[in-house]
Amino acid sequence: MDALAETLDAKLRSWKPATAAEVRARVGEVIALADSDVLDLMRSRTREQAVLDMLDEPPAR
């Protein structure tokens, strides 16, 4: 089994049931998006946060 899948499996068994359910739902969403080849069309949260951080910076002189 892939190392990521093994880690996910272990974490799902160790987290609280509500947390594990939320992670399962999110992973399911990512799998569905990957199957539809639309992941490259989505903005990543990291990229979105970087843009928000740039907007919050004081203007350059």
HELIX and SHEET records of a PDB file:
HELIX    1   1 ALA A    3  SER A   14  1                                  12    
HELIX    2   2 PRO A   17  ASP A   35  1                                  19    
HELIX    3   3 LEU A   39  LEU A   41  5                                   3    
HELIX    4   4 ARG A   45  ASP A   56  1                                  12    
END                                                                             
